[in-house]
């Protein structure tokens, strides 16, 4: 399976797109991303490809939140 690269014009657009992806995982797996990520990091879940992708997308989401938070603090 080949991954597609999408470029967004702002970190906020990227955050919205990643949040939508996380919502799909959450609906499919009946678990919120925060709980999933905790269990995954504790080794309670397998290294199933979907879980690896979900964990990576959640890390990206957290990184974007941090980046936007820093920019907002700088602007204030």
Backbone as a ProteinNet text record, in pm:
[ID]
protein_1_A
[PRIMARY]
XXXXXXXXXXXXXXXXXXXXXXXXXXXXXXXXXXXXXXXXXXXXXXXXXXXXXXXXXXXXXXXXXXXXXXXXXXXX
[TERTIARY]
83.8	0	89.1	65.6	146.2	79.6	157.5	107.7	105	2.9	-9.4	34.3	111.6	155.4	66.3	11.3	-73.7	-8.7	-2.5	52.7	-60.6	-56.9	-157.7	-94.1	-177.3	-125.7	-95.6	-149.6	-123.6	-126.8	-62.9	-69.8	-213.7	-296.1	-435.1	-510.8	-490	-551.7	-505.3	-377.1	-322	-383.1	-396.2	-455.5	-598.1	-676.1	-813.8	-815.1	-727.9	-722.4	-682.5	-583.1	-539.4	-648.7	-718	-828.3	-938.9	-964.9	-1065.1	-1020	-892.1	-838.2	-849.7	-815.7	-825.7	-970	-1062.7	-1204.6	-1246.6	-1192.7	-1224	-1172.5	-1046.6	-992.1	-1079.2	-1115.7	-1193.9	-1328.9	-1394.2	-1523.7	-1508.9	-1404.7	-1382.4	-1349.4	-1267.7	-1216.4	-1293.3	-1390.7	-1473.3	-1387.1	-1288.1	-1196.2	-1144	-1134	-1078.5	-927	-870	-727.7	-638.7	-678.9	-597.1	-587	-698.6	-698.2	-621.6	-644.4	-570.6	-420.5	-375.9	-234.2	-172.7	-246.6	-198.8	-178.7	-280.5	-271.5	-161.2	-148.2	-46	93.6	115.7	246.3	276.6	174.1	192.2	216.3	211	231.9	109.9	-5.7	-128.3	-194.8	-145.5	-199.9	-88.7	-126.8	-28.3	29.9	125.4	185.3	115.5	-12.9	-98.1	-77.9	-69.6	-39.4	-131.6	-259.2	-353.3	-317.2	-275.6	-238.9	-111.9	-18.4	104.3	70.3	-14.4	-54.8	-132.6	-222.4	-300.3	-208.1	-113.3	-19	62.3	107.6	183.7	98.6	-25.7	-115.6	-145.2	-158.1	-183	-59.7	58.4	181.3	187.8	151	148.8	49	-67.1	-170.5	-116.8	-52.3	2.6	110.2	191.7	296.1	235.8	131.8	64.4	0.9	-61.1	-120	-13.7	100.6	209.6	259.6	276.6	323.6	226.2	97.9	-1.5	-9.1	2.6	2	116.9	233.1	350.1	329.8	272.4	247.3	144.3	42.5	-58.8	-0.8	83.8	147.5	240.8	307	397.8	319.4	201.6	119.7	51.1	34	-40.2	39.4
-117.2	0	124.5	212.1	333.4	448	516.9	631.6	754.3	836.4	960.6	1074.8	1166.9	1282.7	1400.5	1464.5	1580.6	1697.5	1811.4	1929.7	2026.4	2081.1	2176.4	2314.2	2415.3	2552.2	2603.7	2539.6	2587.1	2470.3	2486.2	2382.3	2357.1	2461.1	2443	2353.3	2373.2	2285.5	2141.7	2125.6	1992.5	1929.2	2007.2	1956.4	1906.9	1982.4	1942.7	1812.4	1802.4	1681.2	1559.6	1573.9	1462.4	1425.9	1524.4	1497.6	1416.4	1444.9	1367.7	1222.6	1203.3	1067.5	993.4	1061.3	999.5	961.3	1044.6	1015	886.7	864	740.7	619.2	626.6	516.6	492.6	599.3	587.5	522.2	559.6	499.5	352.6	320.1	181.4	92.2	142.3	60.1	78.8	170.9	197.1	232.2	321.1	362.7	501.1	589.8	720.6	710.5	805.8	801.6	809.4	887.2	899.7	765.6	695.9	565.1	463.4	466.7	376.8	397.3	523.3	554	508.6	526	479.4	327.6	255.3	109	63.3	129.5	94.4	112.9	224.6	251.4	158.9	105.6	10.8	-131.1	-150	-282.1	-371.5	-311.6	-389.1	-420.5	-358.6	-381.7	-430.7	-503.4	-560.9	-454.2	-496	-408.7	-426.1	-443.8	-451.1	-321.9	-330.5	-215.9	-97	-122.6	-14.3	57.2	-18.3	42.1	126.1	80.1	157.3	290	283.9	405.6	498.9	442.6	522.8	591	517.5	574.2	686.6	666.3	770.5	893.5	872.6	985.9	1059.5	986.9	1051.6	1131.2	1075.9	1151	1280.3	1270.8	1388.2	1490.6	1445.4	1531.1	1603.3	1529.2	1590.4	1693.5	1662.8	1755	1884.5	1869.9	1987.7	2071.9	2006.9	2080.5	2161.3	2099.5	2167.6	2286	2264.8	2371.3	2489	2459.6	2566.7	2637.4	2561.3	2621.2	2718.3	2681.4	2769.2	2896.6	2881.6	2999.1	3091.6	3033.3	3115.9	3187.5	3119.7	3183.4	3296.1	3276.3	3377.2	3500.4	3476	3585.2	3665.3	3603.3	3670.2	3777
0	0	0	-90.6	-103.3	-29.3	51.8	127.8	38.6	59.6	-13.7	78	24.8	99.6	63.5	165.6	146.3	219.4	155	219	250.5	371.7	415.8	426.7	420.8	421.5	561.3	663.2	798.9	896.7	1012	1114.9	1161.6	1160.2	1201.7	1104	974.1	873.8	892.7	920.8	942.4	1066.3	1173.1	1297	1272.7	1199	1168.3	1088.3	989.8	907.4	990.6	1077.2	1161.3	1261.1	1315.3	1408.9	1340.7	1214.5	1139.8	1123.2	1095.2	1081.9	1214.7	1324.2	1456.8	1487.6	1446.2	1468.4	1397.3	1279.9	1206.2	1282.8	1330	1410.4	1533.3	1601.6	1725.1	1699.9	1590.8	1557.3	1519.7	1446.1	1405.3	1523.9	1614.7	1724.7	1855.5	1855.8	1975.1	2096.5	2073.8	2180.5	2143.9	2243.2	2209.6	2196	2125.1	2091.6	2214.4	2312.9	2433.8	2506.3	2521.7	2587.9	2503.8	2372.1	2283.5	2300.7	2296.3	2301.3	2433.7	2540.9	2671.6	2668.6	2622.6	2617.9	2522.7	2411.2	2312.3	2371.6	2438.5	2498.9	2616	2680.5	2790	2739.3	2607.3	2549.2	2558.9	2584.2	2599.3	2465.7	2358.9	2225.4	2133.2	2031.6	1938.9	1847.1	1767.9	1667.3	1532.6	1539.5	1422.2	1342.3	1211.5	1126	1154.3	1171	1199.2	1329.2	1430.1	1558.2	1545.9	1466.4	1444.7	1376.9	1275.1	1204.5	1297.1	1378.2	1471	1571.6	1626.3	1723.3	1658.6	1536.4	1466.8	1440.4	1398.9	1376.3	1507	1616.7	1745.7	1790.3	1769.2	1801.1	1719.3	1593.2	1506.4	1560.1	1600.6	1658.6	1782.7	1871.7	1994	1959.6	1860.7	1818	1762.1	1682.9	1627.3	1737	1834.6	1946.5	2019.1	2041.6	2110.6	2027.3	1898.8	1809.7	1809.4	1796.2	1794.6	1929.5	2037.1	2171	2187.8	2140.1	2149.7	2067.6	1949.1	1864.5	1927.8	1989.8	2056.6	2177.5	2253.3	2368.1	2322.9	2212.1	2158.7	2112.8	2053.8	2001.4	2112	2227.3	2336.4	2404.4
[MASK]
++++++++++++++++++++++++++++++++++++++++++++++++++++++++++++++++++++++++++++

